[in-house]
Amino acid sequence: MRVAPLVFLMLLTCCKGGERGATEPTRPAPNDRGTSGVELGAAQIDRVNEMGYPGPPPPDETNLVADDLRAAQLGHLLFFDTGLSVNGQISCATCHDPDRAFTDGLALNQGLERGRRNTLSVLDAAHMRWFNWDGRFDSLWGQSHGPISHPREMGSSFAQAVEHVRATPALRERYEQIFGALPTAPTDGLAGETAIANIGKAIAAYERRLVTGPSSFDRWVTRWRERGTPRDADSVPPIDFSASALRGLDLFTSRGLCWQCHVGPLLSDGEFHALGAAPRNDLIADGGRFEAVPQLKASSFRSSGVHSANPQGEQGKLVESLVAQPDQWGAFRTPNLRNVALTAPYFHQGQFATLEEVVTFYSTLEGAVTMDHHRESVLRRRDLSVQEIADIVAFLRSLTGESPPSDWVRDPWRFGCGESIPSAEVVRPDDAARAKNAMGI
C-alpha cells in the first residue's frame, strides 16, 4: 500500500510568499554546552504552541466504521494478508514494514515491480487530509484499495480481493458481522465496488490505530506550557530535548523558514509544492498534483462519491471544488515530519539518504532544478553553518514519538494480537510454522 502520505521535506524553503526573512543575517550557533543560548521571539512562541502533540486523529465523517474496534481488527488481518495480491506473496506490510516505521527503507517502492515513488509511512497518517505523494486519494479508506489492483504493487483485482475475503473464514466472518453479507457475484457493479470500499474502510480503521505517542519535543513543549510559555527557552530544563535540538527549533521557526510549510502539530501544511530536487534520471517526468486532481475527482472512492458515508460533508465539498492548475505540475505533498528520523530515504523519489543531506541541500541548493513554471516557491540559499545543520537535524530527530501499542504492530496471522487472533483452524500452516520458529519452539 501507498499511503499517501508526504511532499518533499520542505526544510529551509520559502513557500507561498517565501521571501519573508530572506535578508536576515547569518549568525553562528553557540557550542553545545548544555545550554542553548536561545531566546524565542513572540512569533516563534506562537509557532511552537501550534506544534505540540496532535493527540488522537480527527473523526472521519466519510467512514462509519473508522473507529469501530471490530473493523480495526478486520483491517489488521487484511493489512498483513498476502492473499490480497495476485501471487499470494505481497501484503500492505510488505512495503509498510512495522520494523521500519511502516516504510520499506527503499528509495523507490518495490511490489511486483519497482515503483516510481518512495514509500510513505502510515504512522500518524490518519491526521492527514490528502494521501499519496500527489493527493490522489482524500481518505485513508479511499487510498487503501489502490495498491490491490495496481499492476506494479499487488497486481490483483477487486473481484479477486473480494473472493479472497469470502474464501477465508477468519475474514468473511468478521466482514459480515460488520458490513453484512458479501455480494454473491463480486464483479457485479455497485455491489462489488461497495465490498472493496468496505475492505478499504476496515484497513483504514486499523491504520487509525497506528498513532505514535509524544516525542521528546512534545514533552518539552508540555513543560514549557506549564511554565507559562516563557520567552527564555532555557528556563525549561532540556531533559531529553537537547540544547542542540533547541537551537535547531530556533532556526526552524525563524530564519530557516522551515515553519512556512512545516506548521501545526504534524509540522505540515498538508498542501502541495514543487521544489527543486532533481528527479532520478531513469524515471519519466512526474506531474504530481496536476495529474492527481482529475484522477481523484473521477474516482468513485472519493469523499464525495457514492461509497462515502457523507458525500455532502466538508471533505466532499472540498474535493468537488478542486481544479487542476498548471502551476501544480510536479508539486507534491508537504511531509509530516513526525518520526521523520525513522523514514529515510527522503523526497518523493528517495533522492536523499539522510536528514543531513536534506538540510544541506536546502542550505546550498546545490543541484537544484529551476522550476520556471512554478512561481509560488522561491528557493533561496540559507548558507547554514555545519553546526546549524546539525542543530536542525537534532530537532528533527526529537520528533520521534513512542511506538503504537505492540498488539497493533505485530502480524496477527503469525503471532495473534488481542481479539484480532484468527482461530487455530484458519491459521495458514506456513505461517504457523514461522511463528513457532520465531518463538523458538
C-alpha positions as CSV (number, residue, x, y, z in Angstrom):
1,M,0.0,0.0,0.0
2,R,1.0,3.6,-0.6
3,V,-0.2,5.9,1.9
4,A,-0.4,8.9,0.9
5,P,1.2,10.4,2.8
6,L,4.5,13.4,2.0
7,V,5.7,16.1,-0.3
8,F,9.5,16.6,-0.2
9,L,10.9,17.6,3.2
10,M,10.1,21.4,2.9
11,L,13.1,22.3,5.0
12,L,14.5,25.7,4.6
13,T,12.2,26.6,1.8
14,C,10.3,29.8,1.1
15,C,6.8,28.7,0.1
16,K,3.9,30.9,-1.0
17,G,5.3,34.3,-0.4
18,G,8.6,32.7,0.6
19,E,11.0,35.7,0.7
20,R,10.0,36.6,4.2
21,G,13.1,36.8,6.3
22,A,15.4,36.1,3.4
23,T,17.7,39.0,4.3
24,E,18.2,38.1,7.9
25,P,21.9,37.8,8.7
26,T,23.5,34.5,9.4
27,R,24.7,34.1,12.9
28,P,26.8,31.3,14.3
29,A,25.2,28.8,16.7
30,P,26.8,28.5,20.1
31,N,28.6,25.4,21.2
32,D,26.6,22.6,22.7
33,R,27.5,23.0,26.4
34,G,24.2,22.0,28.0
35,T,22.5,25.4,27.4
36,S,21.4,26.7,24.1
37,G,21.6,30.4,24.3
38,V,18.2,30.6,22.7
39,E,15.6,33.2,23.4
40,L,12.5,32.7,21.3
41,G,10.6,35.7,19.9
42,A,6.9,36.3,20.2
43,A,6.2,34.9,16.7
44,Q,8.3,31.8,17.4
45,I,6.4,31.2,20.6
46,D,3.1,31.2,18.7
47,R,4.6,28.8,16.1
48,V,5.9,26.4,18.8
49,N,2.5,26.5,20.6
50,E,0.9,25.2,17.4
51,M,3.4,22.4,17.0
52,G,2.6,20.3,20.1
53,Y,1.5,16.7,20.3
54,P,-1.6,16.3,18.0
55,G,-3.4,13.6,20.1
56,P,-5.9,11.2,18.5
57,P,-6.8,11.6,14.9
58,P,-9.8,13.7,13.9
59,P,-13.1,11.9,13.1
60,D,-13.6,10.6,9.6
61,E,-17.2,11.6,8.6
62,T,-16.9,9.5,5.4
63,N,-16.3,6.2,7.1
64,L,-18.9,5.0,9.6
65,V,-16.6,2.2,10.9
66,A,-13.5,4.4,11.2
67,D,-13.3,3.9,15.0
68,D,-15.1,0.6,15.2
69,L,-12.8,-1.9,17.1
70,R,-14.2,-4.8,15.1
71,A,-13.4,-3.1,11.8
72,A,-9.9,-2.3,13.1
73,Q,-9.4,-6.0,13.9
74,L,-10.5,-7.0,10.4
75,G,-8.3,-4.3,8.9
76,H,-5.4,-5.6,10.9
77,L,-5.7,-9.0,9.3
78,L,-6.2,-7.6,5.9
79,F,-3.1,-5.3,6.2
80,F,-0.8,-8.3,6.7
81,D,-2.6,-10.7,4.4
82,T,-0.6,-11.7,1.3
83,G,-3.7,-13.3,-0.1
84,L,-4.9,-10.0,-1.4
85,S,-2.1,-10.0,-4.0
86,V,-2.1,-11.8,-7.3
87,N,0.8,-14.1,-6.4
88,G,0.0,-14.6,-2.7
89,Q,3.3,-13.0,-1.6
90,I,2.7,-9.3,-1.1
91,S,0.7,-7.6,1.6
92,C,0.3,-3.9,2.6
93,A,3.0,-4.7,5.2
94,T,5.5,-5.7,2.5
95,C,6.1,-2.0,1.8
96,H,4.8,-0.7,5.1
97,D,7.1,-2.8,7.4
98,P,6.4,-2.3,11.1
99,D,10.1,-2.8,11.8
100,R,10.9,0.2,9.5
101,A,8.3,2.6,10.9
102,F,5.9,1.3,8.3
103,T,8.1,2.1,5.4
104,D,10.4,-0.1,3.4
105,G,13.8,1.7,3.6
106,L,14.0,1.9,-0.2
107,A,14.3,4.9,-2.4
108,L,11.5,3.6,-4.6
109,N,8.8,1.1,-3.6
110,Q,9.1,-2.5,-4.6
111,G,6.0,-4.6,-5.1
112,L,5.6,-6.9,-8.1
113,E,7.8,-4.4,-9.8
114,R,9.8,-1.3,-8.8
115,G,7.6,1.7,-8.5
116,R,8.3,5.3,-9.3
117,R,8.0,6.8,-5.8
118,N,9.2,6.5,-2.3
119,T,7.1,4.6,0.2
120,L,5.3,6.8,2.8
121,S,4.8,5.7,6.4
122,V,1.3,5.1,7.7
123,L,2.3,6.2,11.2
124,D,0.0,9.1,12.2
125,A,-1.4,9.2,8.6
126,A,-4.9,9.4,9.9
127,H,-4.2,13.0,10.8
128,M,-3.7,13.9,7.1
129,R,-6.3,15.3,4.6
130,W,-4.7,14.1,1.4
131,F,-3.0,10.7,0.7
132,N,-0.2,9.5,-1.5
133,W,2.5,11.9,-2.6
134,D,0.2,13.6,-5.0
135,G,-3.0,13.5,-3.0
136,R,-4.9,11.4,-5.5
137,F,-6.8,10.0,-2.5
138,D,-8.7,12.1,0.0
139,S,-9.2,9.5,2.7
140,L,-7.4,6.5,4.2
141,W,-10.1,4.1,3.0
142,G,-10.1,5.6,-0.5
143,Q,-6.4,5.1,-0.6
144,S,-6.4,1.6,0.8
145,H,-7.9,-0.1,-2.2
146,G,-5.4,1.5,-4.7
147,P,-2.4,-0.9,-4.4
148,I,-4.6,-4.0,-4.6
149,S,-5.2,-3.6,-8.3
150,H,-2.1,-1.6,-9.2
151,P,0.0,-3.7,-11.6
152,R,3.3,-2.8,-10.1
153,E,2.2,-3.3,-6.5
154,M,-0.1,-6.2,-5.6
155,G,-1.4,-6.8,-9.1
156,S,-4.7,-8.3,-8.1
157,S,-8.3,-7.2,-8.9
158,F,-11.2,-6.0,-6.8
159,A,-13.1,-9.2,-7.7
160,Q,-10.2,-11.4,-6.7
161,A,-9.8,-9.5,-3.4
162,V,-13.5,-9.8,-2.5
163,E,-13.4,-13.5,-3.4
164,H,-10.4,-14.0,-1.1
165,V,-12.3,-12.5,1.8
166,R,-15.2,-14.8,1.0
167,A,-12.9,-17.9,0.9
168,T,-11.1,-17.1,4.2
169,P,-13.3,-17.8,7.2
170,A,-11.5,-15.5,9.6
171,L,-12.0,-12.6,7.2
172,R,-15.5,-13.5,5.9
173,E,-16.9,-13.9,9.4
174,R,-15.6,-10.5,10.6
175,Y,-16.6,-8.7,7.4
176,E,-20.2,-10.0,7.5
177,Q,-20.5,-9.1,11.2
178,I,-19.7,-5.5,10.4
179,F,-21.0,-4.9,6.8
180,G,-23.5,-7.7,6.1
181,A,-23.3,-10.4,3.5
182,L,-20.7,-10.3,0.8
183,P,-22.2,-10.0,-2.8
184,T,-22.7,-13.3,-4.4
185,A,-21.0,-12.0,-7.6
186,P,-18.2,-9.6,-6.6
187,T,-17.8,-8.3,-10.2
188,D,-21.4,-7.0,-10.2
189,G,-21.2,-3.3,-10.5
190,L,-22.0,-1.3,-7.4
191,A,-22.2,-4.3,-5.0
192,G,-18.7,-5.3,-5.9
193,E,-17.4,-1.8,-5.5
194,T,-19.2,-1.5,-2.2
195,A,-17.4,-4.6,-0.9
196,I,-14.0,-3.3,-1.9
197,A,-14.8,0.1,-0.4
198,N,-15.7,-1.7,2.9
199,I,-12.4,-3.6,2.8
200,G,-10.7,-0.3,2.4
201,K,-12.7,1.2,5.3
202,A,-11.6,-1.7,7.6
203,I,-7.9,-1.2,6.6
204,A,-8.3,2.5,7.4
205,A,-9.8,1.7,10.8
206,Y,-6.7,-0.4,11.5
207,E,-4.4,2.4,10.3
208,R,-6.1,4.9,12.5
209,R,-4.7,2.8,15.4
210,L,-1.1,3.4,14.2
211,V,-0.7,6.7,16.2
212,T,2.6,7.4,17.8
213,G,2.9,8.8,21.3
214,P,4.6,12.0,22.5
215,S,8.1,12.7,21.4
216,S,10.9,14.4,23.4
217,F,9.9,17.6,21.7
218,D,6.3,17.2,22.8
219,R,7.4,16.6,26.4
220,W,9.5,19.8,26.3
221,V,6.5,21.7,24.9
222,T,4.3,20.4,27.7
223,R,6.7,21.5,30.3
224,W,7.1,24.8,28.5
225,R,3.4,25.4,28.5
226,E,3.1,24.5,32.2
227,R,5.6,27.3,32.9
228,G,3.6,29.8,31.0
229,T,5.5,29.7,27.7
230,P,8.4,31.8,28.8
231,R,10.3,33.8,26.2
232,D,13.6,32.4,27.6
233,A,13.6,28.8,26.3
234,D,16.5,27.8,28.5
235,S,14.3,28.3,31.6
236,V,12.7,24.9,30.7
237,P,15.1,22.1,31.6
238,P,16.0,20.2,28.4
239,I,15.9,16.7,29.9
240,D,15.7,14.5,26.7
241,F,15.3,17.6,24.5
242,S,18.9,18.6,23.9
243,A,20.4,22.1,23.7
244,S,21.3,21.3,20.1
245,A,17.6,20.4,19.3
246,L,16.5,23.7,21.0
247,R,18.9,25.6,18.7
248,G,17.5,23.7,15.8
249,L,14.0,24.6,16.8
250,D,15.0,28.2,17.0
251,L,16.3,28.1,13.4
252,F,13.3,26.0,12.2
253,T,10.9,28.6,13.5
254,S,12.8,31.7,12.4
255,R,15.3,32.5,9.6
256,G,15.5,28.9,8.4
257,L,11.9,29.4,7.2
258,C,11.0,25.8,7.6
259,W,7.9,26.8,9.5
260,Q,6.3,28.4,6.4
261,C,5.4,24.9,5.1
262,H,6.0,22.7,8.2
263,V,3.4,24.1,10.6
264,G,1.0,22.8,13.2
265,P,1.1,19.5,15.2
266,L,2.2,17.4,12.2
267,L,4.7,20.0,11.0
268,S,3.0,20.0,7.6
269,D,0.6,22.4,5.9
270,G,-0.8,19.4,4.1
271,E,-0.6,21.1,0.8
272,F,1.4,20.7,-2.4
273,H,4.6,22.4,-3.6
274,A,7.1,22.0,-6.4
275,L,10.6,22.1,-5.1
276,G,14.0,21.9,-6.8
277,A,15.3,18.4,-6.0
278,A,16.4,16.8,-9.3
279,P,14.5,13.7,-10.2
280,R,16.1,10.3,-10.8
281,N,17.5,10.1,-14.3
282,D,15.8,6.8,-15.1
283,L,12.3,7.9,-14.3
284,I,9.8,9.7,-16.5
285,A,8.5,13.1,-15.6
286,D,6.1,13.0,-12.7
287,G,3.2,15.5,-12.9
288,G,2.4,15.2,-9.2
289,R,-0.7,17.1,-8.1
290,F,-1.6,18.3,-11.5
291,E,-2.2,14.8,-12.7
292,A,-3.7,13.6,-9.4
293,V,-6.7,16.1,-9.2
294,P,-8.6,14.7,-12.2
295,Q,-7.9,11.1,-11.0
296,L,-9.3,11.9,-7.6
297,K,-12.4,13.7,-9.0
298,A,-13.1,10.7,-11.3
299,S,-12.8,8.1,-8.5
300,S,-16.0,6.5,-7.1
301,F,-14.0,6.1,-3.9
302,R,-13.6,9.8,-3.2
303,S,-15.2,11.5,-0.2
304,S,-18.0,13.0,-2.4
305,G,-18.6,9.7,-4.1
306,V,-21.3,7.0,-3.7
307,H,-19.4,5.0,-1.2
308,S,-18.8,7.9,1.2
309,A,-20.8,8.0,4.4
310,N,-21.2,11.8,4.0
311,P,-20.7,12.9,0.4
312,Q,-22.0,16.3,1.1
313,G,-19.7,16.9,4.1
314,E,-16.8,19.3,4.3
315,Q,-14.2,17.0,2.7
316,G,-16.6,16.0,-0.1
317,K,-17.3,19.7,-0.9
318,L,-13.6,20.4,-0.9
319,V,-12.9,17.6,-3.4
320,E,-15.6,18.8,-5.7
321,S,-14.2,22.3,-5.7
322,L,-10.7,21.2,-6.8
323,V,-9.4,22.3,-10.2
324,A,-6.1,21.2,-11.7
325,Q,-3.9,24.2,-12.3
326,P,-0.7,24.3,-14.5
327,D,1.4,25.5,-11.5
328,Q,0.6,22.2,-9.8
329,W,2.8,20.3,-12.2
330,G,5.5,18.5,-10.2
331,A,4.0,19.5,-6.9
332,F,4.0,17.0,-4.0
333,R,2.6,17.0,-0.5
334,T,4.5,18.6,2.3
335,P,5.6,15.8,4.6
336,N,4.5,15.1,8.1
337,L,7.8,15.5,9.9
338,R,6.8,13.4,12.9
339,N,9.0,10.3,13.1
340,V,10.9,11.6,10.1
341,A,14.2,10.3,11.5
342,L,12.9,6.7,11.0
343,T,11.7,7.0,7.4
344,A,14.8,7.5,5.3
345,P,15.4,7.9,2.4
346,Y,13.7,11.2,1.7
347,F,11.8,13.1,-1.0
348,H,9.3,11.5,-3.4
349,Q,11.9,9.5,-5.2
350,G,14.2,8.9,-2.3
351,Q,16.8,11.3,-3.6
352,F,18.4,11.9,-0.3
353,A,19.7,9.2,2.1
354,T,19.9,11.2,5.3
355,L,18.4,14.2,7.1
356,E,21.8,15.9,6.9
357,E,21.7,15.6,3.1
358,V,18.2,17.2,3.0
359,V,19.1,20.1,5.2
360,T,22.4,20.6,3.3
361,F,20.5,20.6,0.0
362,Y,18.3,23.5,1.2
363,S,21.2,25.3,2.7
364,T,23.2,25.3,-0.6
365,L,20.7,24.5,-3.3
366,E,23.5,22.5,-5.0
367,G,22.0,20.5,-7.9
368,A,18.6,22.2,-7.6
369,V,16.4,22.3,-10.7
370,T,14.9,25.7,-11.7
371,M,11.1,25.4,-11.6
372,D,10.3,28.2,-14.1
373,H,6.7,27.1,-14.5
374,H,6.0,27.3,-10.8
375,R,6.5,30.7,-9.3
376,E,5.0,30.2,-5.9
377,S,8.0,28.5,-4.5
378,V,11.1,30.7,-4.3
379,L,14.2,28.7,-3.2
380,R,17.0,30.8,-1.6
381,R,20.2,29.6,-0.1
382,R,20.2,29.6,3.6
383,D,24.0,29.3,4.0
384,L,23.9,27.4,7.2
385,S,27.0,26.5,9.1
386,V,27.9,22.9,9.8
387,Q,26.7,23.4,13.4
388,E,23.4,24.9,12.3
389,I,22.7,21.9,10.0
390,A,23.5,19.6,12.9
391,D,21.2,21.5,15.2
392,I,18.2,21.4,12.8
393,V,18.8,17.6,12.4
394,A,18.9,17.3,16.2
395,F,15.5,19.0,16.3
396,L,14.1,16.7,13.6
397,R,15.3,13.7,15.5
398,S,13.5,14.9,18.6
399,L,10.2,14.5,16.7
400,T,10.3,10.7,17.0
401,G,7.3,9.6,19.1
402,E,6.6,6.5,21.1
403,S,5.6,3.5,19.0
404,P,1.9,2.4,18.8
405,P,0.8,-0.4,21.1
406,S,2.7,-3.6,20.1
407,D,-0.5,-5.6,19.6
408,W,-1.4,-3.4,16.7
409,V,2.1,-3.6,15.2
410,R,2.6,-7.3,15.1
411,D,1.4,-9.6,12.2
412,P,-1.8,-11.2,13.5
413,W,-1.5,-14.2,11.2
414,R,1.7,-15.1,12.9
415,F,1.6,-14.0,16.5
416,G,-2.0,-13.1,17.2
417,C,-2.9,-9.6,18.6
418,G,-5.7,-9.4,21.1
419,E,-9.1,-10.1,19.6
420,S,-7.6,-10.0,16.1
421,I,-6.2,-13.5,16.6
422,P,-7.5,-15.8,13.9
423,S,-8.9,-19.1,15.2
424,A,-6.4,-22.0,15.1
425,E,-8.1,-23.8,12.3
426,V,-7.7,-20.9,9.8
427,V,-4.0,-20.0,10.5
428,R,-2.1,-20.9,7.4
429,P,0.3,-23.8,8.0
430,D,3.3,-22.0,6.7
431,D,2.6,-19.0,9.0
432,A,2.1,-21.3,12.0
433,A,5.5,-22.9,11.3
434,R,7.2,-19.5,11.0
435,A,5.6,-18.4,14.3
436,K,6.9,-21.4,16.1
437,N,10.4,-20.9,14.7
438,A,10.3,-17.2,15.7
439,M,9.4,-18.1,19.3
440,G,12.0,-20.9,19.5
441,I,9.5,-23.7,19.7
